[in-house]
Amino acid sequence: MKAEEFLDYLTSYLLSNRAKIFIHFQLANREIFQDLERFLRWFCANVGLGLQLGNQIAEYGEDLFGSPVSCKMYFEQYLLLSTTKPLVLALDDIDRLFAYPNLTIDFCGLLRTWHS
């Protein structure tokens, strides 16, 4: 059983009535990982695709606060409001980020703030 099939089975069983989005980091070009802003825009766009939403990232970009805050705003003010179900993100091949330590630190820090 492939990882995605296992995650789909697991989430179908344990997480019914939730919006489930699979983010496949294997699909990202290496250039995406070179820049935090570009990476977060890619990440937000992929979550939007999973929710079958149009890309509205330009509406939520705020240079004053930086890309992590813009990403947080995009999730809170657009993506999460578009669904009535809780959102579950499955991050496949996240180990690709480990080759980019600064990106890993910033992205994992952002995820930790969402969890808290």
KAHUUR-V973428 format. One record per pair of residues at least 12 apart in sequence whose C-alpha atoms are under 8 Angstrom apart, sorted by the first residue. I is the first residue (numbers start at 1). GAP is how many residues later the second one is. If there is no record, write none. Layout:
i:I gap:GAP
i:I gap:GAP
//
This chain:
i:4 gap:88
i:7 gap:83
i:17 gap:68
i:17 gap:69
i:18 gap:67
i:18 gap:68
i:18 gap:69
i:18 gap:70
i:19 gap:32
i:19 gap:64
i:19 gap:66
i:19 gap:67
i:19 gap:68
i:19 gap:69
i:20 gap:67
i:20 gap:68
i:20 gap:69
i:20 gap:70
i:21 gap:26
i:21 gap:29
i:21 gap:30
i:21 gap:66
i:21 gap:67
i:21 gap:68
i:21 gap:69
i:22 gap:28
i:22 gap:67
i:22 gap:68
i:22 gap:69
i:22 gap:70
i:23 gap:20
i:23 gap:23
i:23 gap:24
i:23 gap:66
i:23 gap:67
i:23 gap:68
i:23 gap:69
i:24 gap:67
i:24 gap:68
i:24 gap:69
i:24 gap:70
i:25 gap:66
i:25 gap:67
i:25 gap:68
i:25 gap:69
i:25 gap:71
i:26 gap:66
i:26 gap:67
i:26 gap:70
i:33 gap:64
i:33 gap:67
i:33 gap:70
i:34 gap:66
i:34 gap:69
i:35 gap:68
i:36 gap:31
i:36 gap:67
i:36 gap:70
i:37 gap:30
i:37 gap:31
i:40 gap:27
i:40 gap:28
i:40 gap:31
i:41 gap:16
i:41 gap:30
i:44 gap:13
i:44 gap:27
i:44 gap:30
i:44 gap:31
i:45 gap:12
i:47 gap:32
i:48 gap:31
i:51 gap:28
i:57 gap:17
i:60 gap:13
i:60 gap:14
i:68 gap:38
i:68 gap:42
//
